[in-house]
């Protein structure tokens, strides 16, 4: 190649070298792509930060109660020198010692709200964990093998989903709480264990349907046929090929299932069929506030705000995970 220079019409040749390419293509793993996409969702990051703070506060609730406010969750303040009920037996509002005021029994509402976070998170996470294990197992069996297994599991799922869940949950909790032995020969004891069992019992069909649908699509893919042609067995294909491809929808749906289970526990406790009265619960606190809301607004406001913020936070994180794990989204 030549270049023309000079204003007198003279031509001079100058060699032009090849253009140097300095840009380097850097490959990124699926995990790096997921992290990069998730970090762009500032709303989901904010919700995740709130949930992390809530978990820390819930774990430190006993320490905060003993060393900061010096009030236990079941301490009664109905007599002098510290009295948090008036002459009519109504609770008093927030002050320097009782940041969220007192409940109808004269207990520190701030401490009980913190302990209520422990109850809600334990029930939501543990019940969702059991539901995910059962739902993923049955959903993969139904979707991969098909036939009579698919029919049996799918019809069982349809039957459970057709139940009026809250009424059946109330009936089971009431029947199992009628004696200290509980149900199934003492296997399920009344209290928190029983609530987790009931919620998990009615939660697994939803995730089983999601996993079944995804498994039906994945089992027709070429990589499954290739592994089968190489002599891989059914369980090898299920656990080494299908399950890794189901991790994304399982994580997303589990994140969205946790707030539903938290609301489920709050509804049972609101109706008096959840955890015992000595175990703080946001649902029970809302139930106790219903009769005195006009004169003790704080009893409904603080537990209600924590319940709302927690469920909203999990839903926002679930939406962010779905967008980050799905490459088809444009975000």
C-alpha positions in Angstrom: 0.0 0.0 0.0 1.2 3.6 -0.8 0.5 7.0 0.7 0.4 10.3 -1.3 1.9 13.3 0.4 3.2 16.7 -0.5 1.5 19.7 -1.9 3.7 19.9 -5.2 2.2 17.0 -6.8 5.1 14.7 -6.0 4.2 11.3 -4.8 6.1 9.4 -2.1 5.6 5.9 -1.0 5.5 5.0 2.7 4.8 1.6 3.9 1.8 1.1 6.0 2.0 -1.8 8.5 -0.8 -4.0 9.6 -3.2 -2.6 12.3 -2.3 -4.0 15.7 -5.2 -5.6 17.6 -4.9 -4.9 21.2 -8.3 -5.9 22.5 -8.3 -9.2 24.3 -11.3 -11.4 24.5 -11.8 -12.6 28.0 -14.1 -15.6 28.6 -16.4 -15.5 31.6 -17.9 -18.5 33.4 -21.7 -18.8 33.9 -21.2 -17.9 37.6 -19.3 -14.7 36.6 -22.1 -13.8 34.1 -24.7 -14.4 36.8 -22.9 -12.2 39.3 -22.4 -9.4 36.7 -26.1 -9.4 35.8 -27.3 -9.6 39.4 -25.1 -6.7 40.4 -26.9 -4.5 37.9 -30.2 -5.0 39.7 -29.8 -2.4 42.5 -33.3 -3.1 43.9 -32.5 -6.8 44.3 -29.2 -5.9 45.9 -30.9 -3.6 48.3 -33.4 -6.2 49.2 -30.6 -8.8 49.7 -28.9 -6.4 52.0 -32.0 -5.9 54.1 -32.5 -9.7 54.4 -28.9 -10.1 55.4 -29.4 -7.5 58.1 -32.6 -9.2 59.2 -30.8 -12.5 59.6 -28.1 -10.9 61.7 -30.6 -9.2 63.9 -32.6 -12.4 64.3 -29.5 -14.4 65.3 -28.4 -11.7 67.7 -31.9 -11.3 69.3 -31.0 -13.1 72.6 -27.8 -11.0 72.9 -29.7 -7.7 72.1 -32.4 -8.7 74.7 -29.8 -9.4 77.4 -27.2 -6.7 76.8 -29.0 -3.8 75.0 -32.6 -3.5 76.2 -32.3 -5.9 79.2 -35.8 -7.3 78.6 -36.6 -10.9 77.8 -39.3 -11.8 75.3 -41.7 -13.1 78.0 -40.9 -10.6 80.8 -44.1 -9.0 82.1 -44.0 -5.3 83.0 -47.3 -4.8 84.7 -46.1 -3.6 88.2 -44.0 -0.8 89.5 -41.3 0.4 89.2 -41.5 -0.5 85.5 -45.1 -0.6 84.4 -46.1 -0.7 80.8 -49.9 -0.9 81.2 -52.1 1.9 82.4 -54.8 1.7 85.0 -57.2 0.3 82.5 -54.9 -2.6 81.5 -54.1 -1.1 78.1 -50.4 -1.1 76.9 -48.3 2.0 76.8 -46.5 3.2 73.7 -42.9 3.6 72.6 -40.5 5.3 75.0 -36.8 5.4 75.8 -36.8 1.9 77.4 -39.4 0.2 75.3 -38.6 1.3 71.7 -41.7 -0.3 70.1 -43.9 0.0 73.2 -45.5 -2.9 75.0 -48.1 -5.5 74.1 -51.4 -6.3 75.9 -49.5 -8.3 78.5 -46.9 -5.6 79.2 -44.1 -7.4 77.3 -41.4 -5.5 75.4 -42.7 -5.4 71.8 -39.3 -4.6 70.3 -37.8 -7.8 71.7 -40.7 -9.9 70.7 -40.5 -8.5 67.1 -36.9 -9.5 67.0 -37.7 -13.0 68.2 -40.6 -13.1 65.8 -38.1 -12.7 63.0 -36.3 -15.8 64.2 -39.6 -17.7 64.2 -40.6 -16.6 60.7 -37.1 -17.2 59.2 -36.8 -20.7 60.7 -40.3 -21.7 59.5 -39.9 -20.2 56.1 -36.4 -21.6 55.3 -36.8 -25.0 56.9 -40.2 -25.7 55.5 -39.1 -24.5 52.1 -36.1 -26.8 52.4 -38.2 -29.9 53.0 -40.6 -28.9 50.3 -37.8 -28.4 47.8 -36.3 -31.8 48.5 -39.6 -33.6 48.1 -40.8 -31.5 45.2 -37.6 -31.8 43.2 -37.3 -35.6 43.8 -40.9 -36.3 42.8 -40.9 -33.8 39.9 -37.8 -35.2 38.3 -39.1 -38.8 38.6 -42.4 -37.8 37.0 -40.8 -35.8 34.3 -38.0 -38.2 33.3 -39.7 -41.6 33.6 -43.2 -40.6 32.6 -45.8 -43.4 32.4 -47.6 -44.5 35.5 -45.1 -42.7 37.7 -45.9 -39.4 36.1 -49.7 -40.1 36.3 -49.5 -41.1 40.0 -47.4 -38.1 41.0 -49.2 -35.6 38.9 -52.6 -36.7 40.1 -51.4 -36.6 43.7 -50.1 -33.1 43.1 -53.5 -32.0 41.7 -55.4 -33.5 44.6 -53.2 -31.7 47.2 -53.4 -28.4 45.3 -57.2 -28.7 45.2 -57.4 -28.8 49.0 -58.5 -25.7 50.9 -55.0 -25.5 52.4 -55.6 -23.2 55.3 -58.6 -25.2 56.5 -56.8 -28.5 56.3 -53.7 -27.0 58.0 -55.9 -25.7 60.9 -57.5 -29.2 61.2 -54.1 -31.0 61.2 -52.5 -28.6 63.7 -55.6 -28.8 65.9 -55.7 -32.6 65.8 -51.9 -33.0 66.5 -51.9 -30.3 69.2 -54.7 -32.0 71.2 -52.2 -34.2 73.1 -48.6 -33.7 74.1 -47.5 -36.7 72.1 -48.4 -35.1 68.8 -48.9 -37.1 65.7 -47.4 -40.3 64.1 -46.6 -41.9 67.4 -44.8 -38.8 68.7 -42.8 -38.2 65.6 -44.3 -34.8 65.1 -44.5 -32.8 68.3 -46.9 -29.8 68.8 -45.3 -26.4 68.3 -42.7 -25.1 65.8 -42.0 -28.6 64.5 -45.7 -29.3 63.7 -46.0 -25.9 61.9 -43.0 -26.7 59.7 -44.4 -30.1 58.9 -47.8 -28.8 57.9 -46.4 -26.0 55.8 -43.9 -28.3 54.0 -46.7 -30.8 53.4 -48.7 -28.3 51.4 -45.8 -26.6 49.7 -44.0 -29.3 47.7 -46.7 -29.7 44.9 -45.9 -26.3 43.6 -42.2 -26.9 43.1 -42.9 -30.4 41.9 -44.9 -29.0 39.0 -42.2 -26.6 38.0 -39.5 -29.3 38.1 -41.6 -31.7 36.2 -42.2 -29.3 33.4 -38.5 -28.4 33.0 -37.5 -32.1 33.2 -40.0 -32.9 30.4 -38.2 -30.4 28.2 -34.7 -31.3 29.2 -35.0 -35.1 28.7 -35.6 -34.6 24.9 -32.4 -32.6 24.5 -29.5 -34.1 22.5 -27.0 -34.2 25.4 -29.3 -36.6 27.2 -29.5 -38.9 24.1 -25.7 -38.7 23.8 -25.2 -39.8 27.4 -27.7 -42.6 27.0 -25.9 -43.8 23.9 -22.6 -43.9 25.9 -24.2 -46.3 28.4 -25.1 -43.9 31.2 -27.9 -45.1 33.5 -31.1 -43.3 34.3 -29.9 -42.0 37.7 -26.6 -40.9 36.3 -28.4 -38.8 33.7 -30.8 -37.4 36.3 -28.2 -36.3 38.9 -25.3 -35.5 36.6 -27.0 -34.0 33.6 -30.6 -32.9 34.4 -30.2 -31.7 38.0 -27.4 -29.1 37.2 -29.7 -27.6 34.5 -32.5 -27.4 37.0 -30.6 -25.5 39.7 -31.6 -22.0 38.3 -35.4 -22.5 38.4 -35.1 -24.3 41.7 -33.2 -21.5 43.3 -35.6 -18.9 41.9 -38.7 -20.7 42.9 -37.3 -21.5 46.4 -36.7 -17.8 47.0 -40.2 -17.0 46.0 -41.6 -19.9 48.1 -40.0 -18.7 51.4 -42.2 -15.5 51.7 -45.3 -17.6 51.0 -44.5 -20.0 53.8 -43.7 -17.1 56.1 -47.2 -15.7 55.4 -48.6 -19.2 55.9 -47.1 -19.4 59.4 -48.3 -15.9 60.2 -51.8 -16.8 59.1 -51.8 -19.9 61.4 -50.5 -17.9 64.3 -53.0 -15.2 63.7 -55.8 -17.7 64.1 -54.2 -19.1 67.2 -53.1 -22.4 65.6 -49.5 -21.8 65.0 -46.6 -21.7 67.5 -47.2 -21.6 71.2 -47.9 -18.3 72.9 -44.5 -18.3 74.6 -42.8 -18.4 71.1 -43.0 -14.8 69.6 -44.6 -14.7 66.2 -45.5 -11.8 64.0 -48.9 -13.4 63.1 -49.9 -13.8 66.8 -48.7 -10.2 67.5 -51.0 -9.0 64.8 -53.9 -11.0 66.2 -53.3 -9.6 69.7 -53.3 -6.1 68.2 -56.6 -6.4 66.4 -58.7 -5.6 69.5 -56.8 -2.6 70.7 -55.6 -1.1 67.4 -57.4 2.3 67.9 -55.6 2.9 71.2 -52.3 0.9 70.7 -51.4 1.4 67.0 -47.8 0.3 67.6 -48.8 -3.3 68.3 -50.0 -3.7 64.7 -47.6 -1.3 63.0 -44.2 -2.7 63.9 -44.9 -6.5 63.4 -46.9 -5.7 60.3 -44.1 -3.6 58.8 -41.5 -6.3 59.5 -43.7 -8.9 58.0 -44.3 -6.8 54.9 -40.7 -5.8 54.4 -39.5 -9.4 54.8 -41.9 -10.9 52.3 -41.2 -8.0 49.9 -37.5 -8.5 50.3 -37.6 -12.2 49.4 -39.8 -11.5 46.4 -37.5 -8.8 45.1 -34.5 -11.0 45.5 -36.3 -13.8 43.7 -37.1 -11.5 40.8 -33.5 -10.4 40.6 -32.3 -14.0 40.6 -34.7 -14.9 37.9 -33.5 -12.1 35.7 -29.9 -12.8 36.3 -30.1 -16.6 35.7 -32.3 -16.2 32.6 -30.1 -15.2 29.6 -33.2 -14.4 27.5 -33.9 -11.3 29.5 -32.6 -8.0 28.2 -31.6 -6.6 31.6 
